[in-house]
Amino acid sequence: MATTALAGHFATKILPKHGSMGVVYIKSAPYSSDGRPNLAAYKRGTGGRSSFNGIVATVFGCTGFVGRYVCNKLGKIGTQMILPYRCDFYDAQRLKVCGDLGQVLFTPFDLRDEESIAKAVRYSNVVINLIGRDYETKNFKYMDVHVEGPRRIARICREMGVERFIHVSYLNGTAHPKPLVLKKPSMYKISKYLGECAVKEEFPTATILRASDIYGSEDRFLRVFGQVWRMNMQYLPLYKNGMETVKQPVFVSDVAQGIVNAIRDPDTRCQIYQAVGPKRYLLADLVDWFFKLMRKDDKWGYKRFDMKYDPIFFPLKVALINAISPAYPFGGVHWEGIEKESTSDVTSTKLPTLEDLGVNLTHIEDQAPWELKPFRAYQYYMDHVGEFPKPPPPRVYCGH
């Protein structure tokens, strides 16, 4: 393989062509063309945002919920970031301030375009895949986003010599899920499982994080229950009244910190981690607590009941409205979303968790009051201190 100099800083290796597209992949190396060390590829500075830690990371899904937190944490430790985007550039532009001047670069890409993916990972030694989809569209189905996309990215990364590949998946992904609300097995769960398999086939040393329900600013877990679309008037229908669903939600910042810690620890190669919170709760107890935090208790009119006793909930709110909507489903209410909400988080004692990555987990009791504050009733009422007592935290589920 020939070696040539490129753009002043990086030496590159031209790898063989692959596939019908005839793309020539180019991978950066830490040495210049005359064999001397390339100083631009080594650590410099005393640490922090204005330093360079030696990591050049490409973050797919950077503009998403988890991606924004990951970029911020990477920028804080002096990581050079290459951020592929497919949206309007101004949606991704906010991430420019995550790193120091010149440390954050953007490149347009398409998940089906191998050349754009190769361009995005060309100079990176770490690639993080956060691309996911809660619902299907006419252009992207679950298999496209969760299976074929990760497979394509992982294959190109392997061919270009990327050192580390981090893939975020779903905790309850399985090949044969049991339908709860849906009439057939959830394609979201199946595609997430198959996506893991595809990544491990193409990039055997990849690190995989299986995340449970992730909460935080602009999430799709806490805020779903604060939306008027999720309720039937002041009544909240849940699968089996929430009494058979066990949740172990995790804070988004903890997931992002786990990804950063995995990058910096070479022993995390080939490992699968469970990104779950420190405690388990019944969904019924969690939701009751959420509404108390929002000052929407029994006196306000809140009542939780079994979903099967609400015959107009699914036809009107899901089938008629969100099925024909070209935009994001109103209030996050859609078939796969309800199925995911109704699914209990199943963990394995054989797999490590975020705590094994050195993450100090955040308790939802400390974070949820802040996250749900914008959804409180009587928001503009000037209450006296203690007029609205602090509700007791939800009970911790001790079953199996």
Backbone torsions as a table, in degrees:
resi	resn	phi	psi	omega
1	MET	NA	135.0	-178.4
2	ALA	-78.7	152.5	177.5
3	THR	-121.6	134.8	-177.6
4	THR	-140.4	160.9	177.8
5	ALA	-90.3	147.1	-178.3
6	LEU	-143.5	126.9	169.7
7	ALA	57.6	27.3	170.2
8	GLY	85.4	-38.3	-170.9
9	HIS	-103.0	-47.9	-168.9
10	PHE	-104.9	136.7	166.3
11	ALA	-84.9	150.5	-175.5
12	THR	-130.9	151.7	174.2
13	LYS	-111.6	126.0	178.0
14	ILE	-87.7	114.9	-177.2
15	LEU	-91.5	162.6	-178.6
16	PRO	-61.6	154.7	176.8
17	LYS	-68.5	150.8	-178.9
18	HIS	-139.6	138.3	172.7
19	GLY	78.5	176.7	-176.5
20	SER	-73.2	-17.6	-177.2
21	MET	-77.4	-17.9	179.4
22	GLY	65.3	37.4	-178.1
23	VAL	-79.4	133.4	174.9
24	VAL	-95.0	112.1	-178.8
25	TYR	-87.9	137.2	-177.9
26	ILE	-123.0	128.6	-176.8
27	LYS	-119.0	132.8	179.2
28	SER	-74.6	152.4	178.3
29	ALA	-130.3	155.0	-177.4
30	PRO	-80.3	12.6	179.9
31	TYR	-125.5	148.4	177.6
32	SER	-79.4	176.2	-174.3
33	SER	-66.1	-23.9	179.6
34	ASP	-93.3	10.6	175.6
35	GLY	89.9	-3.6	179.7
36	ARG	-82.3	152.8	179.2
37	PRO	-60.6	140.7	178.0
38	ASN	-89.3	105.5	-174.2
39	LEU	-64.1	-24.8	-178.5
40	ALA	-69.2	-17.2	-177.0
41	ALA	-97.3	5.3	-177.6
42	TYR	-107.4	159.3	180.0
43	LYS	-60.0	147.0	174.7
44	ARG	-154.7	152.9	-178.9
45	GLY	95.7	173.8	-177.2
46	THR	-95.3	8.9	-178.4
47	GLY	102.0	157.8	-179.8
48	GLY	99.8	-175.0	-171.6
49	ARG	-64.0	-29.7	-177.1
50	SER	-93.7	16.9	177.8
51	SER	-114.7	178.7	173.4
52	PHE	-128.3	121.5	-174.8
53	ASN	-93.0	6.0	179.5
54	GLY	88.9	-2.1	-179.4
55	ILE	-101.6	126.2	170.9
56	VAL	-112.6	110.7	-171.0
57	ALA	-115.2	133.4	170.3
58	THR	-101.5	126.2	-176.5
59	VAL	-114.6	102.9	173.8
60	PHE	-81.0	132.9	-174.2
61	GLY	84.6	27.1	-174.8
62	CYS	-66.2	-27.8	-177.2
63	THR	-87.2	-0.1	-179.1
64	GLY	-81.4	-174.5	-176.1
65	PHE	-60.0	-55.3	-179.4
66	VAL	-74.6	-33.5	-175.5
67	GLY	-58.9	-37.6	-178.6
68	ARG	-65.2	-37.5	178.3
69	TYR	-70.3	-40.6	179.9
70	VAL	-62.6	-44.0	-179.9
71	CYS	-62.9	-40.0	-179.7
72	ASN	-64.3	-43.1	-179.8
73	LYS	-70.2	-35.9	176.7
74	LEU	-66.2	-41.0	179.3
75	GLY	-64.7	-33.0	-178.8
76	LYS	-65.0	-27.0	-177.8
77	ILE	-104.1	15.1	173.2
78	GLY	80.4	37.5	178.3
79	THR	-91.2	136.4	170.0
80	GLN	-80.9	128.6	-174.0
81	MET	-119.0	137.2	171.5
82	ILE	-114.5	117.6	-170.9
83	LEU	-114.4	102.1	175.8
84	PRO	-73.9	143.3	179.3
85	TYR	-142.5	152.6	175.5
86	ARG	-123.8	1.2	-179.2
87	CYS	-93.9	-170.4	170.8
88	ASP	-62.7	137.3	-176.2
89	PHE	-57.5	-31.5	-177.0
90	TYR	-69.7	-17.5	173.0
91	ASP	-74.0	-30.3	179.6
92	ALA	-92.6	-15.8	-173.1
93	GLN	-61.2	-29.0	-178.6
94	ARG	-60.1	-24.6	-178.5
95	LEU	-75.9	-7.0	-179.8
96	LYS	-60.0	-33.9	-176.1
97	VAL	-83.4	1.4	177.3
98	CYS	-67.0	-31.6	-179.2
99	GLY	-121.8	174.6	179.5
100	ASP	-71.3	173.1	-177.5
101	LEU	-58.3	123.9	178.7
102	GLY	85.8	-2.7	-177.7
103	GLN	-90.9	-13.7	-177.3
104	VAL	-119.5	117.3	-178.0
105	LEU	-120.0	146.2	-178.6
106	PHE	-116.3	147.9	175.9
107	THR	-148.2	132.5	176.9
108	PRO	-71.8	147.3	179.3
109	PHE	-152.2	165.1	173.0
110	ASP	-133.2	137.9	-174.6
111	LEU	-63.9	-19.2	179.4
112	ARG	-98.0	-4.1	-176.1
113	ASP	-101.7	105.2	-176.9
114	GLU	-65.6	-34.3	-178.3
115	GLU	-65.9	-39.5	178.6
116	SER	-69.3	-34.3	175.9
117	ILE	-66.9	-43.1	178.9
118	ALA	-61.8	-38.5	177.7
119	LYS	-64.2	-35.8	-177.1
120	ALA	-72.4	-31.0	-176.3
121	VAL	-104.3	4.5	-171.7
122	ARG	-57.3	-41.5	-174.8
123	TYR	-108.9	14.9	-173.8
124	SER	-100.5	145.9	170.5
125	ASN	-104.0	-7.6	175.9
126	VAL	-134.8	134.3	175.6
127	VAL	-127.3	131.0	179.9
128	ILE	-117.8	126.8	179.2
129	ASN	-108.3	111.5	178.4
130	LEU	-115.1	10.7	-175.9
131	ILE	-69.9	128.5	178.4
132	GLY	-156.1	167.4	-176.7
133	ARG	-144.2	125.1	177.6
134	ASP	-77.5	-28.1	-175.7
135	TYR	-141.8	157.3	-178.3
136	GLU	-89.2	153.4	172.5
137	THR	-125.4	177.0	-179.9
138	LYS	-70.1	-20.7	-178.9
139	ASN	-96.6	-30.5	-176.5
140	PHE	-132.9	115.3	174.2
141	LYS	-93.1	170.1	-179.3
142	TYR	-57.5	-41.0	-178.8
143	MET	-65.2	-34.7	178.4
144	ASP	-65.8	-43.1	-173.1
145	VAL	-84.3	-40.0	-171.7
146	HIS	-96.6	-16.4	-175.9
147	VAL	-120.5	-63.4	-175.8
148	GLU	-66.6	-38.5	179.1
149	GLY	-63.1	-55.6	176.4
150	PRO	-58.3	-37.4	177.7
151	ARG	-61.4	-43.8	-179.4
152	ARG	-64.7	-45.2	-179.7
153	ILE	-64.3	-45.4	-178.8
154	ALA	-63.6	-39.9	179.8
155	ARG	-64.1	-45.9	-179.5
156	ILE	-64.9	-38.8	177.8
157	CYS	-62.7	-42.4	178.4
158	ARG	-64.0	-42.8	-179.0
159	GLU	-66.0	-28.1	-177.9
160	MET	-95.0	3.0	174.1
161	GLY	80.2	24.2	176.4
162	VAL	-63.4	136.3	-174.2
163	GLU	-77.3	-44.4	-175.0
164	ARG	-127.7	140.3	176.6
165	PHE	-130.7	122.6	179.6
166	ILE	-113.1	127.3	-177.9
167	HIS	-125.6	127.4	178.7
168	VAL	-99.2	124.5	-177.3
169	SER	-120.8	-162.2	-176.9
170	TYR	-115.8	136.3	-174.5
171	LEU	-58.9	-40.2	-173.1
172	ASN	-99.6	19.1	176.5
173	GLY	-66.8	133.6	-178.6
174	THR	-154.9	158.1	-178.1
175	ALA	-75.4	-26.9	-177.2
176	HIS	-133.7	73.0	180.0
177	PRO	-73.5	148.7	177.4
178	LYS	-86.9	124.9	178.6
179	PRO	-65.0	135.6	177.4
180	LEU	-109.2	-61.0	178.2
181	VAL	-99.8	-38.4	179.5
182	LEU	-71.3	161.3	177.7
183	LYS	-87.2	-13.6	178.6
184	LYS	-135.7	164.2	-178.6
185	PRO	-56.8	145.0	-177.0
186	SER	-69.1	121.7	177.1
187	MET	-71.4	-23.6	175.6
188	TYR	-62.7	-48.6	-179.9
189	LYS	-66.1	-41.7	-178.9
190	ILE	-64.9	-46.0	-177.8
191	SER	-66.3	-34.7	176.9
192	LYS	-64.1	-41.0	178.0
193	TYR	-65.6	-46.7	-179.7
194	LEU	-65.0	-30.6	176.6
195	GLY	-64.4	-39.8	175.0
196	GLU	-60.1	-46.5	-179.8
197	CYS	-60.6	-41.2	-179.8
198	ALA	-64.3	-41.9	179.6
199	VAL	-64.1	-43.7	-178.9
200	LYS	-67.5	-29.6	176.6
201	GLU	-68.9	-43.5	-174.4
202	GLU	-85.3	-30.2	-177.6
203	PHE	-136.4	83.0	-171.6
204	PRO	-58.7	-26.9	-177.7
205	THR	-92.3	14.6	-178.3
206	ALA	-66.5	150.4	173.7
207	THR	-103.4	129.2	-175.4
208	ILE	-117.5	133.1	174.3
209	LEU	-112.5	119.6	176.8
210	ARG	-96.5	110.1	-173.7
211	ALA	-99.2	142.4	171.3
212	SER	-84.2	-158.5	177.8
213	ASP	-66.1	124.4	-176.7
214	ILE	-101.6	129.5	179.0
215	TYR	-118.5	159.0	-178.2
216	GLY	157.6	-171.0	179.3
217	SER	-62.6	129.8	179.4
218	GLU	65.6	32.0	-179.2
219	ASP	-81.1	-179.9	176.8
220	ARG	-123.6	31.8	176.1
221	PHE	-121.7	-67.2	178.3
222	LEU	-63.2	-45.4	-172.3
223	ARG	-71.1	-19.1	175.6
224	VAL	-62.7	-39.3	-178.1
225	PHE	-77.3	-14.8	176.6
226	GLY	-88.2	-6.1	-177.3
227	GLN	-88.1	145.0	178.8
228	VAL	-68.2	-24.6	-177.8
229	TRP	-68.9	-23.8	-176.4
230	ARG	-79.6	-14.5	-174.3
231	MET	-108.1	161.7	171.7
232	ASN	-109.2	93.9	-168.9
233	MET	62.7	-118.3	177.1
234	GLN	-105.4	17.0	-178.8
235	TYR	-110.0	138.2	-177.1
236	LEU	-112.7	110.4	176.9
237	PRO	-83.6	132.7	177.1
238	LEU	-129.3	153.7	177.1
239	TYR	-62.6	118.8	-177.7
240	LYS	50.7	37.6	176.5
241	ASN	61.7	17.5	178.8
242	GLY	74.8	6.9	-175.1
243	MET	-88.0	-8.6	179.7
244	GLU	-120.2	13.1	179.0
245	THR	-114.7	123.8	-179.0
246	VAL	-111.3	128.9	-177.2
247	LYS	-118.5	147.5	175.1
248	GLN	-133.6	66.5	-172.7
249	PRO	-66.1	151.0	-176.6
250	VAL	-125.4	144.0	-179.1
251	PHE	-76.7	138.7	-173.6
252	VAL	-61.8	-35.5	179.4
253	SER	-65.4	-32.3	177.5
254	ASP	-68.7	-38.8	177.1
255	VAL	-63.4	-44.6	179.3
256	ALA	-62.4	-41.0	178.9
257	GLN	-66.3	-35.7	176.6
258	GLY	-62.8	-39.5	177.8
259	ILE	-63.6	-45.0	179.9
260	VAL	-62.8	-43.8	179.7
261	ASN	-65.7	-34.5	177.8
262	ALA	-66.3	-36.4	178.7
263	ILE	-62.9	-39.6	-173.7
264	ARG	-84.2	-6.5	-179.6
265	ASP	-114.3	108.9	-178.1
266	PRO	-65.9	-18.5	-179.7
267	ASP	-73.7	-6.2	179.6
268	THR	-84.5	-1.8	175.9
269	ARG	-59.8	142.1	176.7
270	CYS	68.0	8.9	-175.9
271	GLN	-98.5	153.3	173.1
272	ILE	-117.6	124.7	-178.3
273	TYR	-114.7	145.2	175.9
274	GLN	-96.8	113.9	179.6
275	ALA	-90.7	86.7	-178.6
276	VAL	-127.9	161.8	179.3
277	GLY	-77.6	177.8	-176.3
278	PRO	-77.7	-18.2	-174.3
279	LYS	-134.3	158.0	177.5
280	ARG	-113.3	143.0	-177.1
281	TYR	-138.7	151.9	166.0
282	LEU	-70.9	138.9	179.8
283	LEU	-59.3	-35.3	179.3
284	ALA	-60.8	-44.8	179.8
285	ASP	-67.2	-39.3	179.0
286	LEU	-62.2	-48.1	-176.2
287	VAL	-66.1	-41.1	177.1
288	ASP	-58.6	-41.5	179.4
289	TRP	-67.3	-40.3	177.8
290	PHE	-56.3	-45.9	-176.2
291	PHE	-72.1	-29.5	174.1
292	LYS	-67.8	-38.2	176.4
293	LEU	-63.8	-31.9	179.0
294	MET	-87.1	10.3	179.9
295	ARG	60.6	31.9	-179.6
296	LYS	-120.1	70.5	-177.9
297	ASP	-94.1	-160.7	-179.1
298	ASP	-61.9	-35.4	179.9
299	LYS	-67.1	-31.7	177.7
300	TRP	-71.8	-26.9	179.7
301	GLY	120.4	4.1	-178.3
302	TYR	-69.9	135.7	175.8
303	LYS	-149.6	132.7	179.0
304	ARG	-103.0	140.0	-179.1
305	PHE	-151.7	171.0	-177.8
306	ASP	-71.1	134.6	-176.2
307	MET	-61.2	-28.3	-176.2
308	LYS	-69.1	-14.6	178.3
309	TYR	-93.8	12.9	179.1
310	ASP	-121.7	81.7	-173.4
311	PRO	-67.9	-22.8	-177.1
312	ILE	-94.6	-3.1	-176.5
313	PHE	-65.7	-51.9	-176.8
314	PHE	-72.8	-49.1	-177.1
315	PRO	-58.3	-43.7	-175.1
316	LEU	-78.4	-54.1	-170.2
317	LYS	-81.0	-32.7	-177.1
318	VAL	-96.3	-63.5	-172.3
319	ALA	-64.3	-47.8	-172.6
320	LEU	-79.6	-36.7	-174.6
321	ILE	-91.2	-60.1	-172.0
322	ASN	-76.3	-26.1	179.6
323	ALA	-68.2	-29.4	-179.3
324	ILE	-100.5	-1.8	-178.4
325	SER	-80.3	129.2	177.6
326	PRO	-79.5	-10.2	-177.6
327	ALA	-100.4	-172.9	178.0
328	TYR	-62.0	138.0	-178.6
329	PRO	-54.6	133.1	-177.6
330	PHE	-57.3	126.7	177.3
331	GLY	65.8	11.3	-177.4
332	GLY	70.0	18.9	-177.9
333	VAL	-94.2	105.0	175.6
334	HIS	-150.9	167.3	-170.7
335	TRP	-56.7	-52.0	-177.7
336	GLU	-67.3	-31.9	177.9
337	GLY	-66.1	-41.3	177.1
338	ILE	-66.5	-38.3	178.2
339	GLU	-63.8	-42.7	178.7
340	LYS	-66.1	-40.7	178.6
341	GLU	-61.7	-33.2	-175.9
342	SER	-85.2	-5.0	-174.9
343	THR	-88.8	131.5	176.3
344	SER	-76.9	142.0	177.6
345	ASP	-78.0	120.5	-179.4
346	VAL	-109.4	118.5	179.8
347	THR	-109.6	161.7	179.9
348	SER	-119.6	134.3	177.6
349	THR	-73.4	-10.5	-179.3
350	LYS	-85.7	-14.4	-177.6
351	LEU	-106.6	142.0	178.0
352	PRO	-71.6	166.1	-179.3
353	THR	-122.6	-174.0	178.5
354	LEU	-62.8	-29.1	178.0
355	GLU	-63.5	-31.3	176.3
356	ASP	-71.9	-15.5	174.2
357	LEU	-91.6	4.8	178.2
358	GLY	84.0	21.1	-179.0
359	VAL	-91.9	129.1	172.6
360	ASN	-84.8	105.9	-170.5
361	LEU	-69.8	142.8	177.8
362	THR	-88.0	135.2	177.1
363	HIS	-86.0	136.2	-176.5
364	ILE	-64.2	-25.4	177.4
365	GLU	-62.8	-27.1	-178.9
366	ASP	-87.9	-20.5	-172.0
367	GLN	-109.2	-37.8	-174.9
368	ALA	-59.4	-38.0	178.4
369	PRO	-57.5	-37.2	178.0
370	TRP	-71.0	-42.2	-176.7
371	GLU	-66.0	-33.9	-176.1
372	LEU	-94.0	0.4	-178.2
373	LYS	-58.0	-40.1	179.4
374	PRO	-65.4	-14.4	-176.4
375	PHE	-101.1	7.9	-177.5
376	ARG	-66.9	144.1	170.3
377	ALA	-73.5	159.1	-178.5
378	TYR	55.1	42.3	-174.4
379	GLN	-61.4	-34.1	-175.9
380	TYR	-100.6	11.3	177.5
381	TYR	-85.5	128.0	-179.2
382	MET	-83.0	89.2	-176.3
383	ASP	-82.0	155.8	175.7
384	HIS	-83.0	159.5	178.8
385	VAL	-62.1	124.4	179.3
386	GLY	86.1	-0.8	-179.5
387	GLU	-66.7	-36.5	174.2
388	PHE	-109.0	99.2	-176.2
389	PRO	-63.0	148.1	178.2
390	LYS	-70.1	122.3	-177.6
391	PRO	-69.8	147.3	177.5
392	PRO	-66.2	149.5	-178.5
393	PRO	-66.4	160.2	179.4
394	PRO	-67.5	154.1	177.9
395	ARG	-69.7	140.1	176.4
396	VAL	-80.4	129.8	-178.5
397	TYR	-79.1	125.2	-175.8
398	CYS	-107.3	2.5	180.0
399	GLY	-79.6	-169.4	-177.8
400	HIS	-115.1	NA	NA
